[in-house]
């Protein structure tokens, strides 16, 4: 288990891993917001992971922007209940496509989304030969792709 601690410094707010890493000053994220019921620096903090910052910042500096990899879908993890409702085996896993953005990579690839509970969307079960069982796995894969790379 890791404990994240927010601290103030001359350069702003930073996060470090638990007390055994504080001396090293290992940054694990850049805080972006805090939800505080008392309008103070106390509450739930939200941060962008440092691995994302390391990818994005050089592009921001060099080009003034960053193009996030995207398939152009919204989706969810296919669980047992959804699989059975779709007439699939209960143990089928993957990412259920809920929406495919027009003129996006998903649209160009022919992915179909479900329509208001009437039609069931496609299920993504692998990307680039790697099995995908949860939406989070698809998102993690996309975070590793460098735009404008295309996926097979």
Backbone bond lengths (Angstrom), bond angles and torsions (degrees), N, CA, C in turn:
res aa  C-N    CA-C-N  psi(-1)  N-CA   C-N-CA  omega(-1)  CA-C   N-CA-C  phi
1 X - - - 1.447 - - 1.516 108.87 -
2 X 1.323 116.64 137.96 1.453 121.29 177.90 1.509 109.37 -112.51
3 X 1.287 114.55 143.52 1.452 121.12 177.07 1.517 106.82 -110.82
4 X 1.309 117.75 127.53 1.459 120.38 178.02 1.517 108.58 -100.70
5 X 1.304 115.66 135.54 1.454 120.69 -178.76 1.518 107.86 -123.95
6 X 1.317 117.14 134.04 1.452 121.07 175.34 1.510 108.09 -98.87
7 X 1.316 116.59 136.59 1.453 121.77 -179.61 1.514 109.31 -137.93
8 X 1.322 116.14 155.85 1.455 120.50 175.86 1.520 109.51 -93.51
9 X 1.306 117.14 146.16 1.459 122.39 173.34 1.514 107.14 -143.00
10 X 1.325 116.85 178.66 1.465 120.41 179.21 1.525 111.17 -64.15
11 X 1.328 116.80 -28.11 1.462 119.93 -178.29 1.522 112.69 -93.30
12 X 1.326 117.69 3.57 1.452 120.35 178.22 1.506 111.54 121.32
13 X 1.312 115.72 -155.04 1.452 122.74 -176.81 1.521 109.26 -94.63
14 X 1.305 118.47 138.58 1.452 121.33 176.66 1.519 109.71 -140.56
15 X 1.322 116.67 162.20 1.458 122.06 179.03 1.511 109.35 -116.91
16 X 1.310 116.69 145.14 1.462 121.35 175.70 1.510 108.46 -130.67
17 X 1.338 116.36 157.73 1.458 120.25 173.43 1.512 108.91 -73.66
18 X 1.309 117.01 162.10 1.459 125.35 -175.09 1.522 115.13 -28.27
19 X 1.313 116.06 171.67 1.455 122.66 -171.72 1.531 113.44 -53.34
20 X 1.310 119.02 -29.39 1.463 118.76 -178.99 1.517 112.66 -71.56
21 X 1.329 118.83 -12.38 1.454 121.54 177.76 1.525 112.52 -107.95
22 X 1.285 118.78 -7.51 1.467 121.11 -176.42 1.522 112.00 -58.39
23 X 1.312 117.09 -38.52 1.460 119.91 -179.74 1.528 111.11 -63.92
24 X 1.336 116.23 -33.09 1.456 120.74 178.41 1.524 111.79 -76.76
25 X 1.321 116.87 -23.91 1.457 120.62 -178.19 1.514 113.52 69.03
26 X 1.324 117.71 34.14 1.468 121.93 -179.90 1.522 110.27 -67.20
27 X 1.293 116.07 116.66 1.460 121.35 179.29 1.523 108.97 -82.37
28 X 1.334 116.81 128.85 1.461 120.34 177.56 1.517 112.23 -112.16
29 X 1.322 117.19 -10.73 1.453 119.76 179.70 1.508 111.69 -173.77
30 X 1.331 114.86 162.74 1.453 121.37 177.17 1.524 107.09 -112.14
31 X 1.329 117.04 114.77 1.464 119.99 -178.55 1.523 111.98 -60.01
32 X 1.314 114.78 140.05 1.461 120.16 179.36 1.517 112.46 -120.40
33 X 1.326 117.36 -24.04 1.463 120.47 -177.92 1.521 109.27 -162.90
34 X 1.315 114.76 162.45 1.453 120.82 174.04 1.525 107.91 -138.42
35 X 1.306 116.30 135.81 1.464 122.37 176.50 1.518 106.14 -101.86
36 X 1.327 115.27 110.85 1.454 119.85 -175.95 1.522 110.05 -129.65
37 X 1.317 117.65 121.50 1.456 119.97 178.92 1.525 112.86 -71.68
38 X 1.337 117.34 -13.51 1.466 120.36 -177.01 1.523 112.57 -113.79
39 X 1.315 117.94 13.14 1.461 123.31 178.54 1.523 112.24 54.59
40 X 1.309 114.98 48.15 1.460 121.78 179.19 1.521 108.44 -139.58
41 X 1.335 116.18 176.51 1.464 120.17 176.38 1.520 110.00 -81.09
42 X 1.312 115.82 54.63 1.463 122.46 177.53 1.514 107.00 -144.26
43 X 1.305 116.43 131.05 1.451 119.70 -179.53 1.516 109.92 146.79
44 X 1.313 116.56 -150.78 1.459 122.28 -178.75 1.519 108.41 -96.59
45 X 1.334 116.01 124.26 1.458 120.83 179.81 1.519 111.22 -99.36
46 X 1.314 116.28 147.55 1.460 123.01 178.29 1.520 107.98 -120.43
47 X 1.328 116.31 137.59 1.459 120.30 -176.43 1.517 111.16 -141.03
48 X 1.323 115.56 154.26 1.451 122.72 171.88 1.530 106.37 -88.83
49 X 1.332 118.52 126.84 1.471 119.97 -179.97 1.528 111.80 -57.21
50 X 1.329 115.74 144.46 1.461 120.58 -176.68 1.525 112.53 -61.99
51 X 1.328 118.74 -30.90 1.471 119.66 179.02 1.529 110.78 -64.89
52 X 1.314 117.21 -32.91 1.472 120.72 176.27 1.527 109.55 -71.88
53 X 1.325 116.74 -42.95 1.463 121.01 178.91 1.527 110.10 -59.06
54 X 1.340 117.51 -41.79 1.462 121.51 -179.42 1.523 112.11 -63.69
55 X 1.331 118.19 -28.70 1.460 121.53 177.25 1.523 111.60 -81.53
56 X 1.323 116.97 -40.24 1.458 121.54 -169.93 1.529 113.13 -81.99
57 X 1.320 117.54 -43.61 1.467 120.97 -172.99 1.528 113.18 -58.64
58 X 1.343 120.66 -45.54 1.471 118.00 178.35 1.533 113.19 -57.77
59 X 1.326 116.96 -37.66 1.461 120.54 177.56 1.527 111.15 -68.09
60 X 1.333 116.76 -39.29 1.464 120.17 177.33 1.521 110.77 -61.26
61 X 1.322 116.02 -42.41 1.463 120.69 -179.66 1.524 110.71 -67.76
62 X 1.335 117.42 -46.97 1.464 121.62 -175.87 1.523 113.21 -74.11
63 X 1.337 116.48 -42.32 1.462 120.18 -171.13 1.524 114.83 -116.11
64 X 1.332 116.77 -10.11 1.459 119.73 -178.20 1.512 114.04 80.57
65 X 1.336 117.39 7.97 1.459 120.35 179.88 1.510 110.66 -167.45
66 X 1.326 115.62 175.40 1.451 121.51 178.62 1.516 108.43 -145.77
67 X 1.326 116.27 130.41 1.462 121.37 178.39 1.527 108.43 -97.51
68 X 1.324 116.50 111.03 1.458 120.69 179.62 1.523 110.05 -74.80
69 X 1.337 116.83 136.34 1.465 118.82 175.47 1.525 109.97 -62.93
70 X 1.300 116.83 138.43 1.456 120.14 -178.45 1.523 110.32 -152.25
71 X 1.323 115.50 141.62 1.460 120.27 171.84 1.523 110.89 -88.66
72 X 1.331 116.09 -18.53 1.458 119.39 -176.55 1.512 112.32 80.99
73 X 1.333 116.35 38.69 1.462 120.02 177.16 1.518 109.89 -129.71
74 X 1.312 114.85 158.27 1.457 120.57 158.94 1.523 103.74 -116.82
75 X 1.304 115.22 145.67 1.444 118.32 -175.97 1.510 111.99 -159.37
76 X 1.301 115.73 -174.69 1.454 122.17 179.01 1.521 109.07 -149.99
77 X 1.306 115.56 161.74 1.453 120.65 176.15 1.525 109.48 -69.58
78 X 1.312 115.85 131.37 1.460 120.83 177.42 1.530 108.00 -77.47
79 X 1.328 116.76 114.54 1.464 120.93 178.41 1.527 109.52 -104.11
80 X 1.321 116.70 179.75 1.472 121.95 -176.61 1.523 112.12 -58.12
81 X 1.333 116.35 -44.57 1.464 120.28 -177.41 1.522 111.58 -63.37
82 X 1.346 116.78 -45.14 1.464 120.21 179.17 1.525 110.65 -65.60
83 X 1.337 116.60 -41.93 1.466 120.46 -179.68 1.522 110.81 -59.31
84 X 1.327 116.91 -47.45 1.465 120.31 179.85 1.525 111.54 -63.89
85 X 1.335 117.12 -38.90 1.465 120.63 178.78 1.529 111.65 -64.48
86 X 1.343 115.86 -26.44 1.455 120.87 179.68 1.526 111.77 -89.33
87 X 1.335 116.48 -1.19 1.456 119.93 -178.73 1.524 112.86 81.56
88 X 1.334 116.98 19.01 1.464 121.60 178.49 1.523 109.53 -99.26
89 X 1.322 116.45 169.16 1.459 120.59 174.27 1.520 108.92 -62.51
90 X 1.324 117.06 143.64 1.469 121.36 -178.34 1.521 112.93 -61.01
91 X 1.343 117.32 -25.96 1.464 119.68 -179.09 1.529 113.39 -91.29
92 X 1.323 118.39 4.29 1.467 121.81 177.44 1.524 109.05 -65.98
93 X 1.309 117.20 132.65 1.458 121.76 178.78 1.516 109.30 -127.44
94 X 1.313 116.41 161.77 1.454 123.30 179.44 1.506 109.22 155.33
95 X 1.321 116.45 -162.98 1.465 122.92 179.32 1.521 107.83 -113.88
96 X 1.319 116.05 117.97 1.462 121.93 177.45 1.518 108.92 -80.80
97 X 1.328 117.29 123.23 1.467 122.37 178.98 1.524 108.25 -78.94
98 X 1.317 115.77 117.46 1.459 121.49 179.22 1.522 110.64 -95.52
99 X 1.340 115.85 -36.28 1.466 120.10 179.35 1.515 108.92 -144.13
100 X 1.319 116.89 137.20 1.464 123.24 173.75 1.527 107.20 -118.08
101 X 1.314 116.17 118.59 1.460 121.56 -177.19 1.523 109.49 -71.13
102 X 1.346 117.46 129.24 1.469 120.17 178.30 1.528 111.36 -56.94
103 X 1.335 116.06 141.75 1.468 124.47 178.62 1.527 113.00 62.41
104 X 1.317 117.44 23.34 1.467 122.25 176.88 1.528 108.46 -100.27
105 X 1.332 118.11 170.75 1.470 119.45 175.83 1.532 112.85 -55.32
106 X 1.328 117.55 -36.28 1.467 119.48 178.99 1.522 111.26 -67.12
107 X 1.316 117.03 -38.25 1.460 121.68 178.29 1.527 109.98 -66.71
108 X 1.336 116.31 -43.75 1.462 120.97 179.11 1.529 111.30 -63.59
109 X 1.353 116.85 -31.69 1.464 120.88 179.42 1.525 111.91 -81.28
110 X 1.339 116.64 -8.36 1.458 120.54 177.49 1.516 114.88 86.50
111 X 1.341 118.07 16.76 1.465 119.28 176.68 1.516 110.15 -66.52
112 X 1.318 115.01 137.51 1.464 120.68 179.87 1.526 109.46 -108.09
113 X 1.305 115.15 139.37 1.464 120.99 176.35 1.517 109.35 -102.31
114 X 1.304 115.80 156.76 1.458 120.33 173.55 1.518 109.68 -70.43
115 X 1.325 116.38 155.08 1.458 120.55 -179.05 1.517 110.84 -120.24
116 X 1.320 116.63 102.85 1.468 124.14 173.41 1.526 113.00 44.99
117 X 1.311 117.43 43.38 1.453 120.74 176.66 1.522 114.67 76.50
118 X 1.333 117.63 -2.27 1.461 120.56 -178.99 1.524 110.02 -86.60
119 X 1.308 116.85 -44.29 1.460 122.17 -176.77 1.519 108.84 -120.19
120 X 1.310 116.99 140.53 1.457 121.96 179.59 1.520 109.13 -87.81
121 X 1.348 116.95 138.86 1.458 121.41 -179.74 1.517 112.79 -82.87
122 X 1.331 114.84 174.29 1.462 121.58 177.04 1.522 110.20 -67.83
123 X 1.328 115.31 159.70 1.456 122.34 176.53 1.519 107.46 -120.30
124 X 1.331 116.81 123.04 1.461 122.57 176.71 1.523 107.21 -86.73
125 X 1.329 117.13 121.42 1.471 121.06 -178.13 1.524 112.39 -113.10
126 X 1.344 118.12 -13.38 1.460 121.45 177.95 1.519 109.45 -157.11
127 X 1.330 115.35 151.07 1.458 122.21 175.29 1.523 107.27 -135.40
128 X 1.313 116.00 125.39 1.459 121.46 178.95 1.526 111.58 53.82
129 X 1.346 116.06 37.90 1.447 122.01 177.90 1.519 115.22 81.94
130 X 1.329 118.07 -2.54 1.462 122.43 179.96 1.528 109.72 -101.32
131 X 1.326 116.49 130.72 1.461 121.53 179.10 1.524 110.45 -63.48
132 X 1.323 115.39 137.34 1.466 122.34 177.16 1.525 107.10 -121.18
133 X 1.321 117.03 119.89 1.465 120.24 -179.40 1.524 112.66 -111.67
134 X 1.336 116.94 -17.36 1.476 120.98 -177.66 1.521 109.89 -137.36
135 X 1.327 116.20 152.75 1.458 121.65 178.59 1.523 110.61 -58.01
136 X 1.334 117.00 -36.84 1.462 121.56 -179.51 1.526 111.19 -61.87
137 X 1.332 117.43 -34.90 1.463 121.25 177.90 1.522 110.74 -66.71
138 X 1.333 116.83 -39.54 1.458 120.55 177.12 1.522 110.05 -63.87
139 X 1.321 116.34 -44.40 1.465 120.93 179.02 1.528 110.84 -62.02
140 X 1.347 117.86 -41.62 1.467 121.92 178.95 1.529 110.38 -63.98
141 X 1.338 116.96 -39.85 1.461 120.47 177.82 1.524 110.14 -61.82
142 X 1.325 116.58 -46.67 1.471 120.67 -178.88 1.524 111.68 -62.31
143 X 1.330 117.21 -33.16 1.462 120.76 -179.87 1.530 111.10 -65.02
144 X 1.330 117.57 -20.76 1.461 121.39 -179.62 1.528 112.73 -91.05
145 X 1.327 117.16 -13.16 1.466 121.82 -177.79 1.526 108.85 -81.61
146 X 1.308 115.58 137.78 1.461 120.16 177.06 1.525 109.23 -97.63
147 X 1.346 118.16 115.67 1.464 118.49 177.85 1.518 109.62 -63.40
148 X 1.277 121.23 149.23 1.458 126.90 2.67 1.523 112.95 -95.24
149 X 1.330 117.85 36.63 1.464 120.76 178.31 1.513 109.81 -52.99
150 X 1.315 115.03 147.40 1.459 119.09 172.88 1.503 107.95 -109.32
151 X 1.303 115.58 154.77 1.455 121.02 178.99 1.507 108.82 -104.27
152 X 1.331 116.26 144.48 1.469 118.70 179.41 1.511 111.01 -68.38
